[in-house]
Amino acid sequence: YRVEATLTQPAAFSPNSTVAFSPSIKKQKEPGYELFSYSSNLALLNKITDKLSGSLNFYSETVRLDTTSLALIEDLTVLNRTYTKTGAATGFLYDNARPRFDPARGWTVAVNAKANTSMFSGKYPFLKYQFEAKNYQRISDHLILALKLKAGTVNPTGSTKTIPVEERFFAGGSRSVRGWGRQQLGPADESGIPAGGKSMIEASFEPRIKIAGPLSIVAF
Protein backbone atom coordinates (compact mmCIF):
# COMPACT_ATOMS: atom_id res chain seq x y z
CA TYR A 1 0.00 0.00 0.00
CA ARG A 2 0.93 3.66 -0.33
CA VAL A 3 -0.54 6.67 1.47
CA GLU A 4 0.44 10.08 0.15
CA ALA A 5 -0.69 13.67 0.60
CA THR A 6 0.29 16.43 -1.80
CA LEU A 7 0.28 20.18 -1.20
CA THR A 8 0.60 22.25 -4.39
CA GLN A 9 1.24 25.89 -5.17
CA PRO A 10 0.33 26.65 -8.82
CA ALA A 11 2.08 29.49 -10.65
CA ALA A 12 4.84 29.49 -8.04
CA PHE A 13 7.52 31.25 -10.10
CA SER A 14 5.72 31.65 -13.43
CA PRO A 15 2.29 30.84 -14.87
CA ASN A 16 3.61 27.45 -16.01
CA SER A 17 5.41 26.36 -12.83
CA THR A 18 4.09 24.46 -9.82
CA VAL A 19 5.69 23.61 -6.50
CA ALA A 20 4.49 20.45 -4.76
CA PHE A 21 5.35 18.93 -1.38
CA SER A 22 4.45 15.26 -0.86
CA PRO A 23 4.94 13.30 2.37
CA SER A 24 4.14 9.59 2.08
CA ILE A 25 4.37 6.18 3.70
CA LYS A 26 4.68 2.96 1.71
CA LYS A 27 4.78 -0.79 2.24
CA GLN A 28 6.02 -2.95 -0.62
CA LYS A 29 5.87 -6.71 -0.88
CA GLU A 30 7.59 -7.75 -4.08
CA PRO A 31 8.95 -11.13 -5.21
CA GLY A 32 12.47 -9.78 -4.66
CA TYR A 33 12.08 -7.80 -1.44
CA GLU A 34 9.78 -6.48 1.28
CA LEU A 35 10.10 -3.05 2.89
CA PHE A 36 8.37 -0.23 4.71
CA SER A 37 9.37 3.39 4.10
CA TYR A 38 8.38 6.95 4.86
CA SER A 39 9.49 9.87 2.73
CA SER A 40 9.04 13.48 1.73
CA ASN A 41 9.49 15.02 -1.70
CA LEU A 42 9.71 18.67 -2.78
CA ALA A 43 9.15 19.10 -6.51
CA LEU A 44 9.30 21.96 -8.97
CA LEU A 45 7.22 21.15 -12.06
CA ASN A 46 7.43 23.30 -15.16
CA LYS A 47 5.43 23.16 -18.39
CA ILE A 48 7.93 24.21 -21.05
CA THR A 49 5.63 23.81 -24.07
CA ASP A 50 2.26 22.17 -24.68
CA LYS A 51 4.06 18.86 -25.24
CA LEU A 52 7.24 19.19 -23.13
CA SER A 53 7.50 19.39 -19.34
CA GLY A 54 10.31 19.16 -16.83
CA SER A 55 10.71 18.48 -13.12
CA LEU A 56 13.28 18.91 -10.34
CA ASN A 57 12.81 16.97 -7.09
CA PHE A 58 14.54 16.94 -3.72
CA TYR A 59 13.73 13.91 -1.60
CA SER A 60 14.45 12.14 1.66
CA GLU A 61 13.36 8.58 2.39
CA THR A 62 13.93 6.25 5.31
CA VAL A 63 13.67 2.54 4.48
CA ARG A 64 13.11 -0.36 6.85
CA LEU A 65 14.03 -3.49 4.94
CA ASP A 66 13.11 -7.08 5.68
CA THR A 67 16.53 -8.54 4.96
CA THR A 68 15.19 -12.10 5.20
CA SER A 69 13.21 -11.48 1.98
CA LEU A 70 16.30 -10.75 -0.15
CA ALA A 71 18.10 -12.93 -2.63
CA LEU A 72 21.28 -14.44 -1.21
CA ILE A 73 23.83 -12.63 -3.35
CA GLU A 74 26.80 -10.62 -2.13
CA ASP A 75 25.47 -7.22 -3.28
CA LEU A 76 22.32 -7.60 -1.15
CA THR A 77 23.42 -9.48 1.96
CA VAL A 78 25.41 -6.42 3.14
CA LEU A 79 22.37 -4.10 3.10
CA ASN A 80 21.37 -2.64 6.48
CA ARG A 81 17.89 -3.24 7.85
CA THR A 82 17.36 0.54 8.08
CA TYR A 83 18.89 3.24 5.90
CA THR A 84 18.15 6.72 4.60
CA LYS A 85 18.23 8.00 1.04
CA THR A 86 18.53 11.71 0.25
CA GLY A 87 19.20 13.44 -3.01
CA ALA A 88 17.82 15.09 -6.12
CA ALA A 89 16.13 13.88 -9.28
CA THR A 90 15.30 15.58 -12.55
CA GLY A 91 13.35 14.56 -15.60
CA PHE A 92 11.83 15.63 -18.90
CA LEU A 93 8.69 14.33 -20.56
CA TYR A 94 7.69 14.84 -24.19
CA ASP A 95 4.14 13.72 -24.95
CA ASN A 96 2.20 14.25 -28.16
CA ALA A 97 0.35 10.91 -28.03
CA ARG A 98 -3.38 11.23 -28.66
CA PRO A 99 -5.99 10.48 -27.43
CA ARG A 100 -4.40 10.93 -24.02
CA PHE A 101 -5.93 7.92 -22.23
CA ASP A 102 -6.02 5.48 -25.16
CA PRO A 103 -3.31 6.63 -27.60
CA ALA A 104 -3.60 5.76 -31.28
CA ARG A 105 -0.85 8.00 -32.64
CA GLY A 106 2.19 9.95 -31.48
CA TRP A 107 5.12 9.64 -29.09
CA THR A 108 5.82 9.64 -25.38
CA VAL A 109 9.49 10.07 -24.41
CA ALA A 110 10.73 10.31 -20.80
CA VAL A 111 14.29 10.88 -19.56
CA ASN A 112 15.09 10.80 -15.83
CA ALA A 113 18.20 11.10 -13.69
CA LYS A 114 18.58 10.59 -9.93
CA ALA A 115 21.53 11.37 -7.67
CA ASN A 116 21.44 9.80 -4.21
CA THR A 117 23.99 11.39 -1.89
CA SER A 118 25.73 10.49 1.36
CA MET A 119 24.51 13.70 3.02
CA PHE A 120 22.31 13.53 6.14
CA SER A 121 23.37 9.99 7.10
CA GLY A 122 22.87 8.54 3.61
CA LYS A 123 24.85 5.30 3.28
CA TYR A 124 24.45 4.22 -0.34
CA PRO A 125 25.24 7.03 -2.83
CA PHE A 126 24.49 6.28 -6.48
CA LEU A 127 23.58 7.75 -9.85
CA LYS A 128 20.58 6.35 -11.70
CA TYR A 129 19.48 7.06 -15.28
CA GLN A 130 16.32 5.94 -17.06
CA PHE A 131 14.94 6.36 -20.58
CA GLU A 132 11.60 5.28 -22.01
CA ALA A 133 10.07 5.88 -25.45
CA LYS A 134 6.63 4.79 -26.66
CA ASN A 135 5.21 5.14 -30.14
CA TYR A 136 1.67 4.54 -31.34
CA GLN A 137 0.69 4.07 -35.00
CA ARG A 138 -2.85 3.65 -36.30
CA ILE A 139 -2.74 1.14 -39.15
CA SER A 140 -6.51 0.92 -39.65
CA ASP A 141 -9.74 1.64 -37.76
CA HIS A 142 -9.30 -1.60 -35.83
CA LEU A 143 -5.50 -1.98 -35.58
CA ILE A 144 -2.97 0.07 -33.61
CA LEU A 145 0.71 -0.79 -33.26
CA ALA A 146 2.31 0.10 -29.93
CA LEU A 147 6.10 0.07 -29.62
CA LYS A 148 8.16 0.59 -26.49
CA LEU A 149 11.85 0.89 -25.68
CA LYS A 150 12.98 1.21 -22.08
CA ALA A 151 16.50 1.28 -20.64
CA GLY A 152 18.23 2.22 -17.41
CA THR A 153 21.41 1.94 -15.41
CA VAL A 154 22.41 2.60 -11.80
CA ASN A 155 25.97 2.98 -10.54
CA PRO A 156 27.36 3.39 -7.00
CA THR A 157 29.46 6.51 -6.45
CA GLY A 158 30.86 6.05 -2.92
CA SER A 159 33.28 3.68 -1.24
CA THR A 160 30.49 1.12 -0.86
CA LYS A 161 29.47 -0.62 -4.08
CA THR A 162 26.02 -1.57 -2.80
CA ILE A 163 22.80 -0.39 -4.46
CA PRO A 164 19.58 -0.44 -2.37
CA VAL A 165 17.47 -3.34 -3.62
CA GLU A 166 14.46 -1.15 -4.47
CA GLU A 167 16.66 0.97 -6.76
CA ARG A 168 17.85 -2.04 -8.77
CA PHE A 169 16.12 -2.98 -12.02
CA PHE A 170 13.61 -5.82 -12.19
CA ALA A 171 11.87 -7.03 -15.35
CA GLY A 172 8.83 -9.15 -16.07
CA GLY A 173 5.12 -8.60 -15.56
CA SER A 174 2.14 -6.90 -17.18
CA ARG A 175 3.84 -3.48 -17.24
CA SER A 176 7.23 -4.83 -18.25
CA VAL A 177 7.86 -7.93 -20.39
CA ARG A 178 4.51 -9.69 -20.69
CA GLY A 179 4.44 -13.45 -20.53
CA TRP A 180 6.80 -13.44 -17.53
CA GLY A 181 5.78 -13.19 -13.88
CA ARG A 182 6.44 -9.97 -11.98
CA GLN A 183 10.20 -9.52 -11.44
CA GLN A 184 10.85 -13.04 -12.77
CA LEU A 185 12.99 -12.01 -15.76
CA GLY A 186 16.55 -11.35 -14.64
CA PRO A 187 19.18 -12.39 -12.08
CA ALA A 188 18.08 -14.59 -9.17
CA ASP A 189 19.71 -16.61 -6.41
CA GLU A 190 19.77 -20.41 -6.17
CA SER A 191 16.30 -20.39 -4.58
CA GLY A 192 14.83 -18.39 -7.45
CA ILE A 193 14.40 -15.14 -5.48
CA PRO A 194 14.83 -12.19 -7.90
CA ALA A 195 17.96 -10.15 -7.23
CA GLY A 196 17.52 -7.38 -9.78
CA GLY A 197 20.35 -5.89 -11.78
CA LYS A 198 22.31 -2.66 -12.25
CA SER A 199 21.18 -2.20 -15.85
CA MET A 200 18.14 -3.04 -17.94
CA ILE A 201 16.82 -2.80 -21.46
CA GLU A 202 13.32 -3.76 -22.63
CA ALA A 203 11.64 -3.58 -26.01
CA SER A 204 8.15 -4.56 -27.08
CA PHE A 205 5.96 -4.58 -30.19
CA GLU A 206 2.21 -4.95 -29.65
CA PRO A 207 -0.60 -5.09 -32.21
CA ARG A 208 -3.77 -3.86 -30.48
CA ILE A 209 -6.94 -4.99 -32.23
CA LYS A 210 -10.23 -3.23 -31.51
CA ILE A 211 -13.18 -5.61 -31.18
CA ALA A 212 -16.14 -3.45 -30.16
CA GLY A 213 -16.37 -0.27 -28.06
CA PRO A 214 -13.71 -0.38 -25.30
CA LEU A 215 -13.04 -4.10 -25.90
CA SER A 216 -9.78 -5.02 -27.65
CA ILE A 217 -7.22 -7.81 -27.76
CA VAL A 218 -3.43 -7.49 -27.68
CA ALA A 219 -0.78 -9.77 -29.16
CA PHE A 220 2.70 -9.74 -27.57
Helices and strands as residue ranges (DSSP letters): E 2-4, E 7-10, E 17-30, E 33-47, E 52-65, G 67-69, H 74-77, E 82-95, E 106-117, E 126-140, E 143-156, G 165-167, E 199-212, E 215-218
